[in-house]
Amino acid sequence: MDNMRAPVEMEMSKLPNLTVGDVYVDTPRMTTRNVNVFYGDKMAIDDVTLDIAEKQVISFIGPSGCGKSTFLRCLNRMNDTIDSCRVEGQIKLDDQNIYDPHIDVVPLRASVGMVFQKPNPFPKSIFDNVAYGPRIHGLASSKDELDGIVEASLRRAGLWEEVADRLDQSGTGLSGGQQQRLCIARAIAVSPEVILMDEPCSALDPIATARIEELIFELREEFTIVIVTHSMQQAARVSNRTAYFHLGRLIEVGETSTIFTNPQHELTNSYITGRFG
């Protein structure tokens, strides 16, 4: 694998810093312009410009270590938790720069929710896991209203029928797939504008993965979703658009069907056809 990858990296270093495909869309919910990310002196993301369309799913694909998760975490400032990380460029949500020093990251992360690779329910009851966000953000004025938010969120996450009679039980006692759907319910309970998913199915079995993919397909009617996935098959199944990253750079972006059947960049084609990755 190392021998196969080396020529590709040498080739990449000679390429101009241009991206193939439609980086701009007519109705963006988020926009990124000339984004660079550094860990200390090491550049992890190199000059990425990309629009994220409203109420669509966009998948980020590419080899391990290509920067797709790093870029995803820029979209709700999760990289702020890493002392050595520095983000340059501009990222806007609804025309507001999320890196403006006056922006409070707490409401930002409610507007741009996150679902992680490994299910991480709080060590609380199922009810309290979902109710946590609405409580701290003051979204419910009464117990009945809070009950309604919890039920609606669990229904939208496809979990209500499975847990309705045990809401007082611990969320950590659910199966892996149920825990991930609980985390999705927790994210949507605060009515986010965007949901970020960082390889949400990598720790799940095929049946649970299929259920999460069905859920993603349903949720895109209401939410803008950005998903990092190591599975090209998953990207093909759930996303409207796909962006291919390589060595910290956005190489190609476009309609998912086009990316997988007629990629325009040689590097994208090499990855899709299994020459490396």
MOCORDA-V731850 format. One record per backbone hydrogen bond with DSSP energy under -1.0 kcal/mol. CO is the residue of the C=O (numbers start at 0). NH is the residue of the N-H. Records with the same first field share a line. If there is no record, write none. Layout:
CO->NH / NH
This chain:
0->4
1->5
4->8
5->9
6->10
7->11
8->12
10->13
11->14
15->17
19->252
20->22
22->50
26->53
28->93
29->51
30->91
31->49
32->89
34->47
35->87
36->43 / 44
37->85
38->41
41->38
44->36
47->34
49->31
51->28 / 29
55->224
56->239 / 240
57->226
58->242
59->228
60->244
62->65
65->247
66->70
67->71
68->72
71->74
72->77
76->79
77->80
78->81
81->84
83->39
85->37
87->35
89->32
90->97
91->30
92->95
95->92
96->99
99->102
103->107
104->108
106->110
107->111
110->192 / 193
112->195
114->197
121->123
123->170
124->128
125->129
126->130
127->131
130->134
131->135
132->136
133->138
134->137
141->145
142->146
143->147
144->148
145->149
146->150
147->151
148->152
149->153
150->154
151->155
152->156
153->158 / 159
154->157
158->162
159->163
162->165
165->168
166->126
168->125
169->172
170->173
174->178
175->179
176->180
177->181
178->182
179->183
180->184
181->185
182->186
183->187
184->188
187->190
192->223
193->112
194->225
195->114
196->227
198->201
200->203
204->208
205->209
206->210
207->211
208->212
209->213
210->214
211->215
212->216
213->217
214->218
215->219
217->220
218->221 / 222
223->194
224->57
225->196
226->59
227->198
230->234
231->235
232->236
233->237
234->238
239->255
240->58
241->253
242->60
243->250 / 251
245->248
247->45
248->245
250->19
251->243
252->21
253->241
254->258
255->259
256->260
257->261
264->268
265->269
266->270
267->271
268->272
269->274
270->273
